[in-house]
Structure formats: structure tokens, C-alpha cells
Amino acid sequence: MTSPATAAEPANGFSKRERICGKKDIDTLVSTGHWGSMGHIKYCWHSNGVGVNRILVSVPKKFFKRAVKRNLLKRRIREAYRTQKFLLPPATSLGGTDVLLQYNSNELFPYAVIRAEVAAVLAAVAAKSFDGGR
């Protein structure tokens, strides 16, 4: 018997549906998305027709040669998004928002700094999505 807490997905979970997978979706986001920069994070966002907000996290190899550090930064960015995804406008049946978060610094910053920058990016995307991308 499962308890109600384990049967339902937690509100701040990060499911497979919330990740951008597939070359076609990534190409669409990068080619037609709106770009911006906030602190150490470069971001791109675009509305989608999927009905869920999705993200893609990237840490370029040119900044960190060791995969261990790149993976650490990706984990920190995903966790910051997971705990603050409520800052994005909620996805409707018509569509949600795709967001690319790319770490753009050669320094390894602590989680608190990354969390604050991800919050600023999500707030900026939310504000710009209501303005029509301007």
C-alpha cells in the first residue's frame, strides 16, 4: 500500500518531462529563442507547445576541462531551478516555456551564488514572457 505522499509527485520535483530532450527541440530553442545574460549565466528562452516548462543546462568544456566540475555545476543549476521553478509563469494546455541555462564563467561559485542568479534569470524570463519577448 502506498501512502498519498509517495503516490503524488512533489510540487518541487524535477521529472523527465521538464527536461529538453531531442536535437529538434534544442535547435528550435537556440535558433528562435530570446537570449540574455545574468551574472555568470547566459540564458535563452522560447515558448513551447508542450504544456510544461522545460529546461536545458549546459556547462561548456572550454571553461572546465574536468567532467567532475562540469557535472557539479550542472547539479547545482538543476537544484536551483527545481527549488525555484515557481518563479516561471505556470504552463497551460497551450504551452509552457523552454529555458536554456548556460554557465558562462571559468570560476566555480558556491551554490548560494548560483541559486540567486538562477532566480534572477527565471524572474527575467517570466517578466519578458508577459511583454512578448521584448
DSSP file with accessible surface (Angstrom, degrees, kcal/mol):
  #  RESIDUE AA STRUCTURE BP1 BP2  ACC     N-H-->O    O-->H-N    N-H-->O    O-->H-N    TCO  KAPPA ALPHA  PHI   PSI    X-CA   Y-CA   Z-CA
    1    1 A M              0   0  238      0, 0.0     2,-0.4     0, 0.0     0, 0.0   0.000 360.0 360.0 360.0 130.5    0.0    0.0    0.0
    2    2 A T        -     0   0  103      2,-0.0     0, 0.0     1,-0.0     0, 0.0  -0.769 360.0-125.1 -99.1 144.1    1.4    3.4   -0.9
    3    3 A S    >>  -     0   0   58     -2,-0.4     4,-1.7     1,-0.1     3,-0.6  -0.462  26.2-111.6 -80.2 159.0    0.8    6.5    1.1
    4    4 A P  H 3> S+     0   0  114      0, 0.0     4,-1.5     0, 0.0    -1,-0.1   0.823 115.4  60.5 -61.5 -28.7   -0.7    9.6   -0.5
    5    5 A A  H 34 S+     0   0   85      1,-0.2    -3,-0.0     2,-0.2     0, 0.0   0.876 110.9  38.3 -68.3 -36.3    2.6   11.5   -0.1
    6    6 A T  H <4 S+     0   0  101     -3,-0.6    -1,-0.2     1,-0.1    -4,-0.0   0.729 109.8  61.6 -86.4 -21.8    4.6    8.9   -2.3
    7    7 A A  H  < S+     0   0   73     -4,-1.7     2,-0.3     2,-0.1    -2,-0.2   0.887 100.8  58.0 -71.3 -38.4    1.8    8.4   -4.8
    8    8 A A  S  < S-     0   0   63     -4,-1.5     3,-0.1     1,-0.1     0, 0.0  -0.694  92.8-112.2 -94.7 146.8    1.7   12.0   -5.9
    9    9 A E        -     0   0  119     -2,-0.3    -2,-0.1     1,-0.1    -3,-0.1  -0.531  40.8-106.3 -73.6 137.1    4.8   13.8   -7.4
   10   10 A P    >   -     0   0   80      0, 0.0     3,-1.6     0, 0.0    -1,-0.1  -0.281  24.6-117.1 -64.1 154.0    6.0   16.5   -5.1
   11   11 A A  T 3  S+     0   0  103      1,-0.3    -2,-0.1    -3,-0.1     0, 0.0   0.802 113.9  43.4 -63.5 -29.6    5.4   20.1   -6.2
   12   12 A N  T 3  S+     0   0   74      2,-0.1    -1,-0.3    72,-0.0    73,-0.1   0.025  87.2 126.8-108.1  30.9    9.1   20.9   -6.5
   13   13 A G    <   -     0   0   10     -3,-1.6     2,-0.3    70,-0.0    -4,-0.0  -0.177  55.1-136.4 -74.7 174.8   10.1   17.6   -8.2
   14   14 A F        -     0   0   37      3,-0.0     2,-0.1     5,-0.0    -2,-0.1  -0.772  29.0-175.4-137.5  90.2   12.1   17.6  -11.5
   15   15 A S    >   -     0   0   30     -2,-0.3     3,-1.3     1,-0.1     4,-0.1  -0.276  41.2-103.4 -86.4 171.8   10.6   15.0  -13.8
   16   16 A K  G >  S+     0   0  147      1,-0.3     3,-1.7     2,-0.2    -1,-0.1   0.846 118.5  64.0 -61.6 -33.8   11.8   13.8  -17.2
   17   17 A R  G 3  S+     0   0  164      1,-0.3    -1,-0.3     3,-0.1     4,-0.1   0.741  95.2  60.6 -63.6 -22.1    9.0   15.8  -18.8
   18   18 A E  G <  S+     0   0   15     -3,-1.3    37,-2.3    36,-0.1     2,-0.4   0.362  90.6  84.9 -90.0   6.7   10.7   19.0  -17.5
   19   19 A R  B <  S-a   55   0A  92     -3,-1.7     2,-0.7    35,-0.2    37,-0.2  -0.877  81.1-123.3-108.5 141.3   13.9   18.4  -19.4
   20   20 A I        +     0   0    8     35,-2.3     2,-0.4    -2,-0.4    -2,-0.1  -0.727  39.6 174.0 -83.0 117.5   14.5   19.4  -23.0
   21   21 A C        +     0   0   57     -2,-0.7     4,-0.2    -4,-0.1     3,-0.0  -0.968  33.1  50.7-124.6 141.5   15.5   16.3  -24.9
   22   22 A G  S  > S-     0   0   44     -2,-0.4     4,-1.9     2,-0.1     5,-0.2   0.231  73.8-109.1 106.3 134.9   16.0   15.9  -28.6
   23   23 A K  H  > S+     0   0  151      1,-0.2     4,-2.9     2,-0.2     5,-0.2   0.864 114.4  57.5 -62.7 -36.4   18.0   17.7  -31.2
   24   24 A K  H  > S+     0   0  167      1,-0.2     4,-2.2     2,-0.2    -1,-0.2   0.928 108.4  45.0 -63.5 -45.5   14.9   19.2  -32.8
   25   25 A D  H  > S+     0   0   52     -4,-0.2     4,-2.2     2,-0.2    -1,-0.2   0.899 114.8  48.7 -65.8 -39.9   13.7   20.9  -29.6
   26   26 A I  H  X S+     0   0   53     -4,-1.9     4,-2.7     2,-0.2     5,-0.3   0.927 111.2  49.6 -66.8 -44.4   17.2   22.2  -28.8
   27   27 A D  H  X S+     0   0   78     -4,-2.9     4,-2.5     1,-0.2     5,-0.3   0.907 111.3  49.8 -61.0 -41.5   17.7   23.6  -32.4
   28   28 A T  H  X S+     0   0   61     -4,-2.2     4,-2.2    -5,-0.2     5,-0.3   0.929 112.2  47.7 -63.1 -43.9   14.4   25.3  -32.2
   29   29 A L  H  X S+     0   0    1     -4,-2.2     4,-1.6     1,-0.2    -2,-0.2   0.948 115.9  42.8 -62.7 -48.1   15.2   26.9  -28.9
   30   30 A V  H  < S+     0   0   62     -4,-2.7    -2,-0.2     1,-0.2    -1,-0.2   0.892 119.0  42.9 -69.6 -37.7   18.7   28.1  -29.9
   31   31 A S  H  < S+     0   0   92     -4,-2.5    -1,-0.2    -5,-0.3    -2,-0.2   0.864 129.1  23.0 -80.6 -35.1   17.6   29.4  -33.3
   32   32 A T  H  < S+     0   0   72     -4,-2.2    -2,-0.2    -5,-0.3    -3,-0.2   0.433  99.0 107.8-112.3   0.7   14.4   31.2  -32.5
   33   33 A G  S  < S-     0   0   13     -4,-1.6     2,-0.5    -5,-0.3    13,-0.2  -0.223  71.2-110.4 -78.9 167.8   14.8   31.9  -28.7
   34   34 A H  E     -B   45   0A  78     11,-2.8    11,-2.0   100,-0.0     2,-0.3  -0.861  35.1-146.1 -98.1 129.2   15.4   35.2  -27.0
   35   35 A W  E     +B   44   0A 108     -2,-0.5     2,-0.3     9,-0.2     9,-0.2  -0.656  26.3 153.1-101.7 151.8   18.9   35.5  -25.5
   36   36 A G  E     -B   43   0A  17      7,-2.4     7,-2.8    -2,-0.3     2,-0.4  -0.958  28.0-134.6-160.6 173.8   20.0   37.3  -22.3
   37   37 A S  E     +B   42   0A  77     -2,-0.3     2,-0.4     5,-0.2     5,-0.2  -1.000  14.4 179.5-141.6 140.9   22.7   37.2  -19.7
   38   38 A M  E >   -B   41   0A  60      3,-3.0     3,-2.1    -2,-0.4     2,-0.3  -0.908  62.6 -54.6-144.6 107.8   22.5   37.5  -15.9
   39   39 A G  T 3  S-     0   0   58     -2,-0.4    -1,-0.0     1,-0.3     0, 0.0  -0.403 122.6 -13.2  64.3-118.8   25.7   37.3  -13.8
   40   40 A H  T 3  S+     0   0   51     -2,-0.3    64,-3.7    -3,-0.1     2,-0.5   0.256 122.3  85.4 -99.1   9.7   27.5   34.1  -14.7
   41   41 A I  E <   -BC  38 103A   0     -3,-2.1    -3,-3.0    62,-0.2     2,-0.4  -0.960  57.3-161.5-121.4 127.0   24.6   32.6  -16.6
   42   42 A K  E     -BC  37 102A  81     60,-3.0    60,-3.1    -2,-0.5     2,-0.3  -0.864  23.4-170.9 -97.5 136.9   23.7   33.1  -20.2
   43   43 A Y  E     -BC  36 101A   3     -7,-2.8    -7,-2.4    -2,-0.4     2,-0.3  -0.922  20.9-168.2-135.0 157.1   20.1   32.1  -21.0
   44   44 A C  E     -BC  35 100A   0     56,-1.7    56,-3.3    -2,-0.3     2,-0.3  -0.994  13.5-175.1-139.3 136.8   17.8   31.6  -23.9
   45   45 A W  E     +BC  34  99A  13    -11,-2.0   -11,-2.8    -2,-0.3     2,-0.3  -0.966   8.8 168.4-137.6 154.4   14.1   31.1  -23.6
   46   46 A H  E     - C   0  98A  46     52,-2.1    52,-3.5    -2,-0.3     2,-0.2  -0.968  36.9-107.7-158.8 144.6   11.2   30.4  -26.0
   47   47 A S  E     - C   0  97A  76     -2,-0.3     2,-0.3    50,-0.2    50,-0.3  -0.529  37.2-161.5 -76.9 146.7    7.6   29.4  -25.7
   48   48 A N        -     0   0   19     48,-2.4    48,-0.3    -2,-0.2     3,-0.2  -0.767  25.7-132.8-122.0 170.6    6.7   25.8  -26.5
   49   49 A G  S    S+     0   0   67     -2,-0.3    46,-0.1    46,-0.2    48,-0.1   0.142  82.4  95.2-107.0  19.1    3.5   24.0  -27.3
   50   50 A V  S    S-     0   0   73      2,-0.2    45,-0.2    46,-0.0    -1,-0.1   0.791  87.5-125.2 -84.6 -31.4    4.2   21.1  -25.0
   51   51 A G  S    S+     0   0   21      1,-0.3     2,-0.3    -3,-0.2    44,-0.1   0.650  80.0  81.9  93.5  15.6    2.2   22.3  -22.0
   52   52 A V  S    S-     0   0   21    -35,-0.1     2,-0.4    38,-0.1    44,-0.4  -0.991  81.1-113.0-149.0 144.4    5.1   22.1  -19.5
   53   53 A N        -     0   0   19     -2,-0.3     2,-0.3    43,-0.2    45,-0.2  -0.679  41.7-173.7 -76.4 132.6    8.0   24.3  -18.6
   54   54 A R  E     - d   0  98A  20     43,-2.4    45,-2.2    -2,-0.4     2,-0.3  -0.931   9.4-161.2-129.8 153.5   11.3   22.7  -19.6
   55   55 A I  E     -ad  19  99A   4    -37,-2.3   -35,-2.3    -2,-0.3     2,-0.4  -0.910   9.8-158.2-131.4 161.8   15.0   23.5  -19.1
   56   56 A L  E     - d   0 100A  41     43,-2.0    45,-3.2    -2,-0.3     2,-0.4  -0.995  14.4-155.3-135.0 129.8   18.3   22.5  -20.6
   57   57 A V  E     - d   0 101A  21     -2,-0.4     2,-0.4    43,-0.2    45,-0.2  -0.921  13.5-179.2-112.3 133.1   21.5   23.0  -18.5
   58   58 A S  E     - d   0 102A  42     43,-2.6    45,-2.5    -2,-0.4    -2,-0.0  -0.997  17.0-179.0-135.6 133.7   24.9   23.5  -20.2
   59   59 A V        -     0   0   10     -2,-0.4    45,-0.1    43,-0.2    15,-0.1  -0.946  33.7-130.3-127.3 107.1   28.4   24.0  -18.8
   60   60 A P    >>  -     0   0   23      0, 0.0     4,-1.2     0, 0.0     3,-1.1  -0.240   4.7-133.7 -64.0 146.3   30.9   24.3  -21.7
   61   61 A K  T 34 S+     0   0  135      1,-0.2     9,-0.0     2,-0.2     5,-0.0   0.743 100.6  71.5 -68.8 -23.1   34.0   22.3  -21.7
   62   62 A K  T 34 S+     0   0  151      1,-0.2    -1,-0.2     3,-0.1     3,-0.2   0.777 103.7  41.2 -68.2 -23.0   36.1   25.3  -22.6
   63   63 A F  T <4 S+     0   0   51     -3,-1.1     2,-0.4     1,-0.3    -1,-0.2   0.823 128.0  25.3 -89.4 -38.1   35.6   26.7  -19.0
   64   64 A F     <  -     0   0   13     -4,-1.2    -1,-0.3     1,-0.1     6,-0.1  -0.931  59.1-174.0-131.9 109.4   36.0   23.4  -17.1
   65   65 A K        +     0   0  148     -2,-0.4     2,-0.4    -3,-0.2    -1,-0.1   0.823  68.5  78.9 -71.0 -32.1   38.1   20.6  -18.7
   66   66 A R  S  > S-     0   0  192      1,-0.1     4,-1.6    -5,-0.0     3,-0.5  -0.668  72.1-146.9 -85.1 128.9   37.2   18.1  -15.9
   67   67 A A  H  > S+     0   0   45     -2,-0.4     4,-2.9     1,-0.2     5,-0.2   0.797  95.0  67.0 -63.3 -27.9   33.8   16.5  -16.2
   68   68 A V  H  > S+     0   0  115      1,-0.2     4,-2.0     2,-0.2    -1,-0.2   0.932 104.6  42.0 -60.9 -44.9   33.6   16.3  -12.4
   69   69 A K  H  > S+     0   0  100     -3,-0.5     4,-2.3     2,-0.2    -1,-0.2   0.895 113.8  52.0 -71.4 -38.3   33.4   20.1  -12.1
   70   70 A R  H  X S+     0   0   41     -4,-1.6     4,-2.4     1,-0.2    -2,-0.2   0.937 111.5  47.2 -62.4 -43.6   31.0   20.4  -15.1
   71   71 A N  H  X S+     0   0   70     -4,-2.9     4,-2.5     2,-0.2    -2,-0.2   0.886 109.6  54.0 -65.8 -37.3   28.7   17.8  -13.5
   72   72 A L  H  X S+     0   0   43     -4,-2.0     4,-2.3    -5,-0.2    -1,-0.2   0.939 110.5  46.1 -61.0 -46.1   28.9   19.6  -10.1
   73   73 A L  H  X S+     0   0    0     -4,-2.3     4,-2.5     2,-0.2    -2,-0.2   0.899 111.3  51.8 -65.9 -39.4   27.8   22.9  -11.7
   74   74 A K  H  X S+     0   0   55     -4,-2.4     4,-2.6     1,-0.2     5,-0.2   0.916 109.7  50.0 -63.7 -40.4   25.0   21.2  -13.7
   75   75 A R  H  X S+     0   0  134     -4,-2.5     4,-2.4     1,-0.2    -2,-0.2   0.913 111.2  49.2 -62.4 -42.1   23.7   19.6  -10.5
   76   76 A R  H  X S+     0   0   65     -4,-2.3     4,-2.2     2,-0.2    -2,-0.2   0.911 112.5  47.0 -64.6 -41.9   23.8   23.0   -8.7
   77   77 A I  H  X S+     0   0    0     -4,-2.5     4,-2.4     2,-0.2    -2,-0.2   0.931 112.9  48.8 -67.1 -43.4   21.9   24.7  -11.5
   78   78 A R  H  X S+     0   0   74     -4,-2.6     4,-2.9     1,-0.2    -2,-0.2   0.909 112.2  48.8 -62.7 -41.0   19.3   22.0  -11.7
   79   79 A E  H  X S+     0   0   74     -4,-2.4     4,-2.1     2,-0.2    -1,-0.2   0.906 110.1  51.2 -65.9 -40.7   18.7   22.1   -8.0
   80   80 A A  H  X S+     0   0    0     -4,-2.2     4,-0.7    -5,-0.2    -2,-0.2   0.912 113.7  45.3 -62.4 -40.9   18.4   25.9   -8.0
   81   81 A Y  H >X S+     0   0    1     -4,-2.4     3,-1.0     2,-0.2     4,-1.0   0.937 110.0  54.4 -65.9 -45.7   15.8   25.6  -10.8
   82   82 A R  H 3< S+     0   0   62     -4,-2.9     3,-0.4     1,-0.3    -2,-0.2   0.887 111.9  43.2 -57.9 -40.5   14.0   22.8   -9.1
   83   83 A T  H 3< S+     0   0   28     -4,-2.1    -1,-0.3     1,-0.2    -2,-0.2   0.617 125.1  34.0 -83.2 -10.6   13.5   24.7   -5.9
   84   84 A Q  H X< S+     0   0   13     -3,-1.0     3,-2.1    -4,-0.7     4,-0.2   0.196  75.4 114.4-128.2  15.9   12.6   28.0   -7.6
   85   85 A K  G ><  +     0   0   34     -4,-1.0     3,-1.5    -3,-0.4    -3,-0.1   0.696  63.0  78.8 -67.2 -12.4   10.7   26.9  -10.7
   86   86 A F  G 3  S+     0   0  155      1,-0.3    -1,-0.3    -4,-0.1    -2,-0.1   0.680  78.1  73.9 -66.6 -14.2    7.5   28.6   -9.3
   87   87 A L  G <  S+     0   0   61     -3,-2.1    -1,-0.3     2,-0.1    -2,-0.2   0.766  83.0  79.8 -71.0 -25.2    9.1   31.9  -10.5
   88   88 A L  S <  S-     0   0    6     -3,-1.5     3,-0.1    -4,-0.2    35,-0.1  -0.533 100.8 -96.1 -76.2 150.6    8.2   31.0  -14.1
   89   89 A P        -     0   0   21      0, 0.0     8,-0.2     0, 0.0    -1,-0.1  -0.398  52.3 -96.1 -63.5 143.5    4.6   31.5  -15.2
   90   90 A P        -     0   0  115      0, 0.0     2,-0.2     0, 0.0   -38,-0.1  -0.317  40.0-110.9 -64.1 143.3    2.7   28.3  -14.9
   91   91 A A        -     0   0   37    -40,-0.1     5,-0.2    -3,-0.1     2,-0.2  -0.488  33.7-158.3 -72.8 142.3    2.4   26.2  -18.1
   92   92 A T  B >   -E   95   0B  81      3,-2.3     3,-0.7    -2,-0.2    -1,-0.0  -0.572  37.3 -94.5-110.4 179.8   -1.0   26.0  -19.6
   93   93 A S  T 3  S+     0   0  117      1,-0.2     3,-0.1    -2,-0.2   -41,-0.1   0.755 124.9  58.7 -68.0 -20.7   -2.5   23.5  -22.0
   94   94 A L  T 3  S-     0   0  151      1,-0.3     2,-0.3   -43,-0.1    -1,-0.2   0.744 122.8 -66.3 -78.8 -24.7   -1.5   25.8  -24.9
   95   95 A G  B <   -E   92   0B  14     -3,-0.7    -3,-2.3   -45,-0.2    -1,-0.3  -0.860  39.1-132.6 157.0 171.1    2.1   25.7  -23.9
   96   96 A G        -     0   0    6    -44,-0.4   -48,-2.4   -48,-0.3     2,-0.4  -0.365  38.4 -79.2-128.2-150.8    4.9   26.4  -21.5
   97   97 A T  E     -C   47   0A  11    -50,-0.3   -43,-2.4    -8,-0.2     2,-0.4  -0.980  23.9-150.3-128.4 134.1    8.4   27.9  -21.7
   98   98 A D  E     -Cd  46  54A   7    -52,-3.5   -52,-2.1    -2,-0.4     2,-0.4  -0.878  20.4-171.7 -98.1 133.4   11.7   26.3  -22.7
   99   99 A V  E     -Cd  45  55A   0    -45,-2.2   -43,-2.0    -2,-0.4     2,-0.5  -0.994  14.7-158.1-131.1 130.3   14.8   27.7  -21.0
  100  100 A L  E     -Cd  44  56A  10    -56,-3.3   -56,-1.7    -2,-0.4     2,-0.6  -0.930   9.4-166.2-102.6 125.1   18.4   27.1  -21.7
  101  101 A L  E     -Cd  43  57A   0    -45,-3.2   -43,-2.6    -2,-0.5     2,-0.5  -0.961   8.1-177.2-113.5 114.8   20.8   27.9  -18.8
  102  102 A Q  E     -Cd  42  58A  41    -60,-3.1   -60,-3.0    -2,-0.6     2,-0.3  -0.955  24.3-133.3-117.8 120.8   24.4   28.0  -19.8
  103  103 A Y  E     -C   41   0A   0    -45,-2.5   -62,-0.2    -2,-0.5   -40,-0.1  -0.553  23.7-173.8 -71.6 129.6   27.1   28.6  -17.2
  104  104 A N        +     0   0   64    -64,-3.7     2,-0.3    -2,-0.3   -63,-0.1  -0.277  45.4  80.6-128.6  48.3   29.4   31.3  -18.6
  105  105 A S        -     0   0   13      2,-0.1   -42,-0.1   -65,-0.1   -65,-0.0  -0.986  63.6-139.0-148.2 154.3   32.3   31.7  -16.2
  106  106 A N  S    S+     0   0  110     -2,-0.3     2,-0.3     2,-0.1    -1,-0.0   0.342  80.6  88.7 -97.6   8.0   35.6   29.9  -15.6
  107  107 A E  S    S-     0   0  115    -43,-0.0     2,-0.8     0, 0.0    -2,-0.1  -0.824  77.2-128.3-103.0 147.3   35.3   30.2  -11.8
  108  108 A L        -     0   0   75     -2,-0.3    -2,-0.1   -35,-0.0   -39,-0.0  -0.824  31.2-166.5 -95.4 108.3   33.5   27.7   -9.6
  109  109 A F        -     0   0   36     -2,-0.8     5,-0.0     1,-0.1     0, 0.0  -0.668  23.4-101.0 -97.1 153.9   31.0   29.6   -7.5
  110  110 A P    >>  -     0   0   75      0, 0.0     4,-1.9     0, 0.0     3,-0.6  -0.193  36.3-103.0 -69.0 165.4   29.1   28.3   -4.4
  111  111 A Y  H 3> S+     0   0   75      1,-0.2     4,-3.1     2,-0.2     5,-0.2   0.847 117.3  60.9 -58.9 -37.6   25.5   27.1   -4.6
  112  112 A A  H 3> S+     0   0   72      1,-0.2     4,-2.0     2,-0.2    -1,-0.2   0.900 106.7  45.9 -60.6 -39.8   24.1   30.3   -2.9
  113  113 A V  H <> S+     0   0   51     -3,-0.6     4,-2.2     2,-0.2    -1,-0.2   0.937 114.5  47.2 -68.1 -45.3   25.5   32.5   -5.8
  114  114 A I  H  X S+     0   0    0     -4,-1.9     4,-2.7     1,-0.2     5,-0.2   0.918 110.7  52.8 -63.7 -41.1   24.2   30.1   -8.5
  115  115 A R  H  X S+     0   0   93     -4,-3.1     4,-2.3     1,-0.2    -1,-0.2   0.921 109.4  48.7 -61.5 -43.4   20.8   29.9   -6.8
  116  116 A A  H  X S+     0   0   63     -4,-2.0     4,-2.1    -5,-0.2    -1,-0.2   0.903 112.7  48.0 -64.4 -40.1   20.5   33.7   -6.7
  117  117 A E  H  X S+     0   0   25     -4,-2.2     4,-2.4     2,-0.2    -2,-0.2   0.890 110.4  50.6 -70.4 -38.5   21.5   34.0  -10.4
  118  118 A V  H  X S+     0   0    0     -4,-2.7     4,-2.8     2,-0.2     5,-0.2   0.914 109.7  51.9 -64.2 -39.4   19.0   31.3  -11.5
  119  119 A A  H  X S+     0   0   21     -4,-2.3     4,-2.4    -5,-0.2    -2,-0.2   0.921 109.9  48.9 -61.8 -41.5   16.3   33.1   -9.5
  120  120 A A  H  X S+     0   0   38     -4,-2.1     4,-2.3     2,-0.2    -2,-0.2   0.905 111.8  49.3 -65.3 -39.4   17.1   36.3  -11.3
  121  121 A V  H  X S+     0   0    0     -4,-2.4     4,-2.8     2,-0.2     5,-0.2   0.940 111.7  47.8 -64.8 -47.0   17.1   34.6  -14.7
  122  122 A L  H  X S+     0   0    0     -4,-2.8     4,-2.4     1,-0.2    -2,-0.2   0.899 112.3  49.5 -63.6 -38.7   13.7   32.9  -14.0
  123  123 A A  H  X S+     0   0   52     -4,-2.4     4,-2.4    -5,-0.2    -1,-0.2   0.906 111.7  49.1 -65.4 -40.2   12.3   36.2  -12.9
  124  124 A A  H  X S+     0   0   18     -4,-2.3     4,-2.7     2,-0.2    -2,-0.2   0.915 111.5  48.6 -65.9 -41.9   13.6   37.9  -16.0
  125  125 A V  H  X S+     0   0    0     -4,-2.8     4,-2.3     2,-0.2    -2,-0.2   0.919 111.5  50.4 -63.9 -41.7   12.2   35.2  -18.3
  126  126 A A  H  X S+     0   0   13     -4,-2.4     4,-1.2    -5,-0.2    -2,-0.2   0.925 113.1  45.6 -62.9 -42.5    8.8   35.5  -16.5
  127  127 A A  H  X S+     0   0   52     -4,-2.4     4,-1.0     1,-0.2     3,-0.2   0.914 115.4  46.3 -67.3 -41.6    8.7   39.3  -16.9
  128  128 A K  H  <>S+     0   0   63     -4,-2.7     5,-2.8     1,-0.2     6,-0.4   0.809 104.8  60.5 -73.2 -29.1    9.8   39.1  -20.6
  129  129 A S  H ><5S+     0   0   34     -4,-2.3     3,-0.5     1,-0.2    -1,-0.2   0.851 105.6  48.4 -69.0 -30.2    7.3   36.4  -21.5
  130  130 A F  H 3<5S+     0   0  159     -4,-1.2    -1,-0.2     1,-0.2    -2,-0.2   0.784 108.9  54.6 -76.1 -25.8    4.5   38.7  -20.4
  131  131 A D  T 3<5S-     0   0   95     -4,-1.0    -1,-0.2    -5,-0.1    -2,-0.2   0.459 120.6-107.2 -83.7  -3.9    6.0   41.5  -22.5
  132  132 A G  T < 5S-     0   0   58     -3,-0.5    -3,-0.2    -4,-0.4    -2,-0.1   0.714  71.9 -55.4  84.2  20.3    6.0   39.4  -25.6
  133  133 A G      <       0   0   16     -5,-2.8    -1,-0.2     1,-0.2    -4,-0.1   0.598 360.0 360.0  93.3   9.5    9.8   38.9  -25.6
  134  134 A R              0   0  228     -6,-0.4    -1,-0.2    -3,-0.2    -3,-0.1  -0.510 360.0 360.0 -87.9 360.0   11.0   42.5  -25.6
